[in-house]
Amino acid sequence: MNTSAQNSFKGIRAAIIDLDGTMVDTAPDFQVAINRMRDELRLAPLALDTITDFVGKGSENLMRRVLGVDFEASEVESRFDHALERYQHHYLQINGDHSELYAGVHEGLLAMKKGGVRLACVTNKPIAFARPLLEKKGLIDLFEVIYGGDSLAHKKPHPLPMLTVCKDFDLQPDQVVAIGDSSNDSEAARAAGCRVLTVPYGYNHGQPVQTIDTDGIVESLLDAANLIVH
């Protein structure tokens, strides 16, 4: 981005970073756990592209979408609790084993931290999955605050997680930028009054990243760091 774009991010003192599709390509983990669950239910395995379109709105939504491939809404609900329990059982066993950091993630987070930008991770992933994944990928110590989708009364796209981080850091929302891959991140940030940056390589519920209301698309977290660290 050009100098004028950089100037628009002056005054940023904290960044709220999404996890799935922003820092870590976790879709292969989802595929393994989902298809192990589906095998137990005698259902056909799902392709990776199908599963990535379902990612981003929490485990409950993911499971309903997965079951919705085969069942009507009423049967989805009758099978939901068992399917979610089996999915979570399998996911905990393989969490992080099949996933990879996206390029520039570790370097970008380090650059932000060294530049005085405080870091929080806000994800719709359950906290019992999020923390072990961040630890396995060597990222957990970079974050002062970590919230999962079940940590607070509301998850993204509700603004509560973003506003809670602002309160934790004693910062105004316009001093904080949210960085994510989907409309969930943007909608939560906009509602909270935070600025927004978007990476183009994640999931976004199968929709083009260009449809997201954002202050800029950055190719990596390192590019984001170069934009907001002054």
N, C-alpha and C positions, 0 to 999 in steps of 0.2 A: 504494500500500500504506500501511497505517497505521503509527503510531509503533512499535508492538511489532514489526512486521515489519522496520522499519528497524533497531531495536535488535539484531535477530538477525543483522545483517550488520556489526555493529561489529567492528573488528579486521581487516577485509579490507585487505590491502596490495598485492594483485596480482589481475589479471583475465586469464583465458585465454579468448580470443574465437575462436569458429569463423568460417569464411569464407563458404562457399556456404550460402545460405539464412538467414544471420545478419547478415552485413554487406552482402553483394552478392547480388542476384537474378540468378544466373548460368544459370538454366535455359534462357533463350533462346540463350545461347552454346552450351550443350550440344546444343540442338536443331539448330542450324545445322551444327555439326561432325559430329554423329551422322548427320544426313540426307545430308550430302555423302558420308560413308563408305558409307551404305546405297545411295545412288545408284550408286556405283562397283560395288557387289556386286549391282546390279539388284534391290534390295529396296525395298518401298514405304516412303515417309516415315512417321515416327512423330509423333503429336500431342504437343504440349507437356505436357499432363496426364499422358500415359503416361511421358514421360521424367522428369518431376519425381518420380514415385514410385520411380524407380531411383537417385536421387541420394543421396549421403551416405556411402557405404562404400568410396570410392576408385574409380579409373578401371577397375581390373580387374573389380570387381563390376559396375560400370556396363555395361561391354562385354558381360559374360556375360548380363546381364539383357536388353540390347538384342538380342543374337543369339538369346536364348531365346524371343523373340517368334515366330521363324520356324523354329527348329531344335531337335531333340532334344539332350540333354546331350552325347552323344558327338560330334555334328557341331559343336556350339558350340565344343568344345575344339579340334577340327581346324581351325576357322576363326579361332580366338581371336587368335593372334599377328598375323596379317595385318590383321584388323579393328582391333585395338588400335593397330597402327602407323599405319594410315590415319586413324583417328580422331584420334590425337595430332598427326599432320601437319596436319590441317585445323584442329584446336583452336588450335594455336600461331599459325596465320595470323589467327584472328579473336578471340583471347582478350581479353575485355573490350569488344569492339565492340558487342555487343548486350545487355550487362548494365547494371544500374543499382544504385546504392546505395539501400538501404532508408532510409526517413525516420528522422532522428535519429541516424544512425550516426556521422557526422563530429562532430556536436555532442556526442554521448555519449562518444566516445573522448577528445575534447579535455577534457571536464569531468572524466573519470576521471584523465587525466594531470595536469591542473592541480590536482586534489585529492590528488595524491601516490600514486595507484594505478598501479603498474607494469603494463605491458601486454605480453602475448604473444599471438601468433596461432598456433593449432594447428588444422590442417586435414588432412583425408584426401586433399586435392588434391595431385598431385605438386608438389614444390617448384619445378620449372621452369615450372609454370603459376601457382603461387600468388604468387610474388614479382612477376612482371610485372603481374599483375592488381592487386595492392595498390599498385604504383607508378602504374599507369594511373589508378587511382581516387583518388590523392592520400593514401593511408593509410600507406604503408610506413614513413615516418619516425616514426610514432607508436608503433611496436612495437620493443621492445628485442630480442625473440626471435621468430623465425618458424620453425615446423616444418611440413613437408609430410608427406603420407602415406608418402613414401619416404625421409624424413630419418633415421628411427630404425628399430630392429629390429621394432617393432610400431606399429600405428596404432590410433586409436580404433575400438572401445570398450575396447581394452587400456589400462590405466592408465599405461603407460610414458611417453607424451608428457606427461601432466600431472605425473607425478613428476619428469620431467626438467626441466620449467620450474621446479618448486619448488626443485630443486637449483640450477639456474642463478641463481635469485633469492635463494638462501639463506633460504628461508621454509619454515615448516611448512605442510602441506596445508590445515589449517583456517584459515590466513591468506589463502587463495586461493579465488576463485570462478571457476567455469567458466560461460561464457555461450554458449548455442547454441540450435539449433532442433530437435534430434533426440535420440532415445534414445541414440545413439552418444556424444554429449557427456555426457549424464547418467551413463551406465554407466561411462564412463572416469573421470569426476570422483568418483563414489561409491566406486569401487574404489581410487582414490588417496587418499580422505579429504578431498576438496575440497567446498566448497559449490557449489550449482547454481542458476542462473537460466535460464529458458527464454523465448525469444521465440515468439509464436504464428503468425507469418506465413511461416515457412520451409517445409521439405519433409517431414521426419520420415518418409521412406519410405512416404508415403501414409496414415500413421496419425494419429489425432487427437492434438493436442499434450497434451490432458488425460490421456493414457495415460502420459506421461513422469513418472518419479520426479524431482521437482524441489522446490526450496525456494521457488519462486515463479515465476509467469508475468508478464513485464514487456512492455509494449506496444512498447518501443523500447530501444535502447542508452542513450538519454538518460534514460529512466525508470530503467534499471539504475544509471546513474551517480548519480542522485538518491537511490537506495536505499543505495548502498554508500559514497559519499563523505560523510564527517562532518567 
